[in-house]
């Protein structure tokens, strides 16, 4: 389980240090993908493979399914942590998430999100303002 938020600075080569608490889950490889909220989603490679298996169909006949497949898979990158626990953030994903200097790395249960500091601050303000409303509308499994 990935928990917590951490701020890191991107280095001159486009790498960030992954928090030590997250590295064990990601040491076998990871996938960086576009998030729906202008962030970068990080998945352990094994989890990404499970997600891909669920979305594989013999023939994707519906336009929306084809488009969502393109959105999810075409901008995704497989990466590995270096010996210092850093990962390269590919340029297309950095542009997509508007990442320039400081990032926020957020654990969100089974995956990780990487946000520009500015985007995260805006998202955090929305969560703080609307959190109770979101909770009111949720159905929790027992």
C-alpha positions as CSV (number, residue, x, y, z in Angstrom):
1,X,0.0,0.0,0.0
2,X,1.3,3.4,-1.0
3,X,0.6,6.2,1.6
4,X,1.7,9.7,2.2
5,X,2.8,12.8,0.2
6,X,6.4,13.8,-0.4
7,X,7.9,16.8,-2.2
8,X,11.0,16.3,-4.4
9,X,12.9,18.4,-6.9
10,X,13.4,17.1,-10.4
11,X,17.1,16.9,-11.3
12,X,18.8,18.3,-14.4
13,X,18.4,15.0,-16.2
14,X,14.6,14.8,-15.5
15,X,14.8,12.3,-12.7
16,X,13.2,12.2,-9.3
17,X,13.9,10.3,-6.2
18,X,11.1,7.9,-5.2
19,X,10.4,7.9,-1.5
20,X,12.3,5.0,0.2
21,X,8.9,3.6,1.5
22,X,7.7,3.1,-2.1
23,X,10.9,1.5,-3.5
24,X,10.4,-2.1,-2.5
25,X,7.1,-2.3,-4.4
26,X,8.6,-0.7,-7.5
27,X,12.0,-2.4,-7.6
28,X,10.8,-5.1,-10.1
29,X,9.9,-2.3,-12.6
30,X,7.2,0.3,-12.9
31,X,5.0,2.0,-15.5
32,X,4.6,5.7,-15.8
33,X,1.3,6.7,-17.4
34,X,-0.9,9.7,-17.9
35,X,-3.3,10.3,-15.1
36,X,-6.8,11.6,-15.9
37,X,-6.2,14.6,-13.7
38,X,-3.0,16.0,-15.4
39,X,-0.7,14.0,-13.2
40,X,1.6,11.0,-13.8
41,X,0.4,7.7,-12.5
42,X,3.0,5.2,-11.3
43,X,2.1,1.5,-11.2
44,X,4.2,-1.5,-10.1
45,X,4.9,-3.5,-13.3
46,X,3.0,-6.5,-12.1
47,X,-0.1,-4.4,-11.4
48,X,0.1,-2.7,-14.8
49,X,0.1,-6.2,-16.4
50,X,-3.0,-7.1,-14.4
51,X,-4.7,-3.9,-15.5
52,X,-3.7,-4.6,-19.2
53,X,-5.1,-8.1,-19.0
54,X,-8.5,-6.8,-17.8
55,X,-8.7,-4.3,-20.7
56,X,-7.7,-6.7,-23.4
57,X,-10.5,-7.8,-25.6
58,X,-10.3,-9.7,-28.9
59,X,-11.9,-6.8,-30.8
60,X,-12.4,-3.4,-29.5
61,X,-15.4,-2.3,-31.6
62,X,-16.5,0.8,-29.6
63,X,-15.0,4.1,-30.4
64,X,-14.8,5.2,-26.7
65,X,-13.0,2.0,-25.8
66,X,-10.5,2.5,-28.6
67,X,-9.9,6.1,-27.5
68,X,-9.5,5.2,-23.8
69,X,-7.0,2.5,-24.8
70,X,-5.0,5.1,-26.7
71,X,-5.1,7.5,-23.8
72,X,-3.9,4.9,-21.3
73,X,-1.4,2.9,-23.3
74,X,0.2,5.0,-26.0
75,X,1.8,7.6,-23.6
76,X,2.9,5.0,-21.0
77,X,6.5,4.1,-20.3
78,X,8.1,1.2,-18.5
79,X,11.0,2.3,-16.3
80,X,13.2,1.0,-13.5
81,X,14.6,2.6,-10.4
82,X,18.3,3.3,-10.6
83,X,20.6,2.3,-7.7
84,X,19.8,5.5,-5.9
85,X,16.0,5.0,-6.1
86,X,15.5,7.6,-8.9
87,X,13.3,7.3,-11.9
88,X,13.4,9.2,-15.2
89,X,10.2,11.1,-15.9
90,X,9.9,11.0,-19.7
91,X,9.6,14.4,-21.4
92,X,6.1,13.8,-22.8
93,X,4.7,13.0,-19.4
94,X,6.5,15.9,-17.8
95,X,4.8,18.2,-20.4
96,X,1.4,16.6,-19.9
97,X,1.6,17.1,-16.1
98,X,3.2,20.5,-16.4
99,X,6.1,19.4,-14.3
100,X,9.0,21.8,-14.3
101,X,10.9,21.8,-11.0
102,X,9.2,20.6,-7.7
103,X,6.9,17.6,-7.7
104,X,4.6,16.1,-5.1
105,X,4.6,12.3,-5.0
106,X,1.4,11.0,-3.5
107,X,0.6,7.5,-2.4
108,X,-2.9,6.6,-3.4
109,X,-3.3,3.1,-2.0
110,X,-2.3,0.7,-4.9
111,X,-0.5,3.3,-7.0
112,X,1.4,6.5,-6.8
113,X,0.7,9.9,-8.4
114,X,3.3,12.5,-9.4
115,X,2.0,16.1,-9.6
116,X,3.5,19.4,-10.3
117,X,3.6,21.3,-7.0
118,X,1.2,23.9,-8.4
119,X,-1.3,21.4,-9.7
120,X,-1.1,19.5,-6.4
121,X,-1.8,22.6,-4.4
122,X,-4.9,23.3,-6.5
123,X,-6.1,19.6,-6.1
124,X,-5.4,19.7,-2.4
125,X,-7.5,22.9,-2.0
126,X,-10.4,21.1,-3.8
127,X,-10.0,18.0,-1.6
128,X,-10.0,20.2,1.5
129,X,-13.1,22.1,0.4
130,X,-15.0,19.1,-1.0
131,X,-13.8,16.2,1.0
132,X,-16.8,15.8,3.1
133,X,-19.1,16.0,0.1
134,X,-17.1,13.3,-1.7
135,X,-17.3,11.1,1.4
136,X,-21.0,11.6,1.7
137,X,-21.5,10.2,-1.8
138,X,-19.3,7.1,-1.4
139,X,-20.6,3.6,-1.0
140,X,-18.0,1.6,1.1
141,X,-17.7,-2.1,0.7
142,X,-18.0,-4.1,3.9
